[in-house]
Amino acid sequence: MQQDKPTSESSPEKVERSHSTHQAAQVSLMVLPAYIVNENVKLKVNVMLEPCSTGSYITENAAEELRLQGHAQTLTISGTGGTETVQQSRRVKLSVRNLDGGFLAQLHGNVLDDIASDTAALGWSELKIKWPHLQPITFEIVSRRKQIDVLIGNDHPVFHQVSKEVIGSQPSDPIDKFRMGMFWPGIA
């Protein structure tokens, strides 16, 4: 909320501005459940679509469960404000499939111990009860793993394509259908 408050001086050119925000308990990131596959091994995980990332990543735990090998590498990750982290990693190849099996694509990613710390995937299939305009939308049930095991960056644009935008009773709150499933960028 932004308010303009006149200063103690009566000059109309001098105006104080204040800005108030509120802290949200949970913010919906672009996280969708999917299967990651390596040959005959399949694992249901939570996948974060992150268009601001120039790389894609998979957790060490998920890579081990899929028995992914790969090529060793030194990985330099650049962050905001000029920060950089150098880590030993490996580059792996796997397949990512949506839950209904209608979409499958290859992913080349870097293995990291952790991708999103303790950021949990929000279960919109349960949370949608709070919003009437979300009631008719079918959201996939997130993985029981709760954590985010795969982050797909803009190096794999095929995952980021919106195939349909559903406008509910609130035109300001569109629900996007990606090839991986439905997503609503709301505050829970």
C-alpha positions as CSV (number, residue, x, y, z in Angstrom):
1,M,0.0,0.0,0.0
2,Q,1.5,3.3,-1.0
3,Q,0.4,6.6,0.7
4,D,1.4,10.1,0.0
5,K,1.8,12.2,3.1
6,P,2.4,16.0,3.1
7,T,5.5,17.0,5.0
8,S,5.4,19.6,7.8
9,E,6.2,22.2,5.2
10,S,3.2,23.4,3.2
11,S,5.0,23.3,-0.1
12,P,3.1,21.0,-2.5
13,E,6.3,19.8,-4.1
14,K,7.6,18.0,-1.0
15,V,5.7,14.8,-0.4
16,E,6.8,11.9,1.9
17,R,6.2,8.4,0.5
18,S,5.8,5.3,2.6
19,H,5.3,1.8,1.4
20,S,3.9,-1.1,3.4
21,T,4.1,-4.8,2.5
22,H,3.0,-7.9,4.2
23,Q,4.9,-11.1,4.6
24,A,3.3,-14.2,3.0
25,A,3.5,-17.5,4.8
26,Q,4.0,-19.3,1.5
27,V,4.6,-18.1,-2.1
28,S,3.9,-20.4,-5.0
29,L,7.0,-21.1,-7.1
30,M,6.6,-22.8,-10.4
31,V,6.8,-26.3,-9.0
32,L,5.1,-29.2,-10.7
33,P,5.2,-33.0,-9.9
34,A,6.8,-35.2,-12.6
35,Y,8.6,-38.4,-13.2
36,I,12.4,-38.4,-13.9
37,V,13.6,-41.5,-15.7
38,N,16.8,-43.2,-16.4
39,E,16.5,-46.4,-18.4
40,N,14.2,-48.6,-16.3
41,V,14.3,-46.5,-13.1
42,K,11.5,-44.0,-12.5
43,L,11.1,-41.6,-9.6
44,K,8.2,-39.1,-8.9
45,V,9.7,-35.8,-7.9
46,N,8.9,-32.1,-7.6
47,V,10.3,-30.1,-10.5
48,M,10.8,-26.3,-10.3
49,L,10.6,-24.4,-13.6
50,E,12.9,-21.4,-13.1
51,P,13.1,-19.2,-16.2
52,C,15.7,-16.9,-14.6
53,S,18.2,-19.7,-14.2
54,T,20.6,-20.4,-17.1
55,G,21.3,-23.9,-15.9
56,S,19.3,-27.0,-14.9
57,Y,20.0,-29.1,-11.8
58,I,19.1,-32.3,-10.0
59,T,19.8,-33.2,-6.4
60,E,22.5,-35.8,-5.6
61,N,19.9,-38.0,-3.8
62,A,17.7,-38.1,-6.9
63,A,20.7,-38.7,-9.2
64,E,21.8,-41.6,-7.0
65,E,18.3,-43.2,-6.9
66,L,18.2,-43.0,-10.7
67,R,21.8,-44.4,-10.8
68,L,22.9,-41.5,-13.0
69,Q,26.5,-41.4,-14.0
70,G,27.8,-38.4,-15.9
71,H,31.0,-36.4,-16.4
72,A,32.8,-34.7,-13.5
73,Q,33.1,-31.0,-13.7
74,T,33.8,-27.9,-11.7
75,L,30.7,-25.8,-11.7
76,T,30.6,-22.1,-11.1
77,I,27.2,-20.8,-10.1
78,S,26.6,-17.0,-10.4
79,G,24.0,-15.5,-8.1
80,T,22.5,-12.1,-7.5
81,G,24.8,-9.2,-6.6
82,G,27.8,-10.7,-8.2
83,T,28.1,-13.7,-5.9
84,E,29.7,-16.9,-7.2
85,T,29.9,-20.4,-5.8
86,V,32.3,-23.0,-7.1
87,Q,31.4,-26.6,-6.5
88,Q,32.4,-30.0,-7.8
89,S,29.5,-31.6,-9.8
90,R,28.8,-33.9,-12.6
91,R,26.8,-33.4,-15.8
92,V,24.0,-36.0,-16.3
93,K,21.4,-36.8,-18.9
94,L,17.9,-38.0,-17.9
95,S,14.3,-37.9,-19.1
96,V,11.5,-35.9,-17.6
97,R,7.9,-37.0,-18.1
98,N,4.6,-35.4,-16.9
99,L,2.4,-37.5,-14.7
100,D,-0.2,-38.4,-17.4
101,G,2.6,-39.5,-19.8
102,G,1.6,-37.0,-22.5
103,F,4.9,-35.2,-22.5
104,L,8.5,-36.5,-22.3
105,A,11.7,-34.6,-23.0
106,Q,15.5,-35.1,-22.4
107,L,17.2,-33.0,-19.7
108,H,20.9,-32.3,-19.3
109,G,21.6,-31.1,-15.8
110,N,24.2,-30.5,-13.1
111,V,24.2,-32.5,-9.9
112,L,24.1,-30.6,-6.7
113,D,23.7,-31.7,-3.0
114,D,20.8,-29.2,-2.6
115,I,18.8,-27.1,-5.0
116,A,16.2,-25.2,-3.0
117,S,17.1,-25.8,0.7
118,D,13.9,-26.6,2.6
119,T,11.6,-24.9,0.2
120,A,8.6,-27.3,0.0
121,A,6.4,-27.8,-3.0
122,L,2.9,-26.5,-2.4
123,G,0.0,-28.9,-2.9
124,W,-2.4,-26.9,-4.9
125,S,-4.7,-29.9,-5.2
126,E,-5.4,-29.4,-1.5
127,L,-4.9,-25.6,-1.2
128,K,-7.3,-24.6,-4.0
129,I,-10.2,-24.9,-1.6
130,K,-9.4,-21.3,-0.4
131,W,-10.0,-19.8,-3.8
132,P,-13.4,-20.3,-5.6
133,H,-11.9,-19.6,-9.1
134,L,-9.5,-22.5,-8.6
135,Q,-12.2,-25.1,-7.7
136,P,-12.7,-26.5,-11.3
137,I,-9.0,-26.8,-12.0
138,T,-7.3,-30.2,-11.6
139,F,-3.9,-29.8,-10.1
140,E,-1.6,-32.8,-9.9
141,I,-0.7,-34.1,-6.4
142,V,2.9,-33.2,-5.5
143,S,5.5,-35.8,-4.7
144,R,5.6,-37.2,-1.2
145,R,9.3,-36.3,-1.2
146,K,8.1,-32.6,-0.6
147,Q,11.5,-31.1,-1.5
148,I,12.4,-29.9,-4.9
149,D,14.7,-32.4,-6.7
150,V,14.9,-30.9,-10.1
151,L,15.3,-27.3,-11.3
152,I,14.8,-26.7,-15.0
153,G,16.3,-23.4,-16.2
154,N,16.0,-21.5,-19.5
155,D,18.6,-23.8,-21.1
156,H,15.6,-26.2,-21.7
157,P,12.8,-23.9,-23.1
158,V,10.6,-26.7,-24.1
159,F,9.6,-27.2,-20.5
160,H,8.6,-23.5,-20.0
161,Q,6.1,-23.3,-22.9
162,V,2.6,-22.4,-21.7
163,S,0.2,-24.5,-23.7
164,K,-3.0,-22.9,-22.3
165,E,-4.0,-20.0,-20.0
166,V,-7.2,-20.5,-18.0
167,I,-8.9,-17.3,-16.8
168,G,-11.1,-18.0,-13.8
169,S,-13.5,-15.5,-12.1
170,Q,-10.5,-13.3,-11.3
171,P,-8.9,-12.2,-14.7
172,S,-5.9,-11.0,-12.7
173,D,-5.1,-14.6,-11.6
174,P,-4.6,-16.7,-14.7
175,I,-3.8,-20.4,-14.3
176,D,-1.1,-21.6,-16.7
177,K,-1.0,-25.0,-18.2
178,F,2.5,-26.0,-19.0
179,R,3.4,-29.3,-20.7
180,M,4.2,-30.6,-17.2
181,G,0.8,-29.6,-15.7
182,M,-1.3,-26.7,-14.3
183,F,0.3,-23.9,-12.2
184,W,-1.1,-20.9,-10.4
185,P,1.3,-18.2,-9.2
186,G,-0.5,-17.3,-6.1
187,I,0.2,-16.7,-2.4
188,A,-0.9,-19.5,-0.3
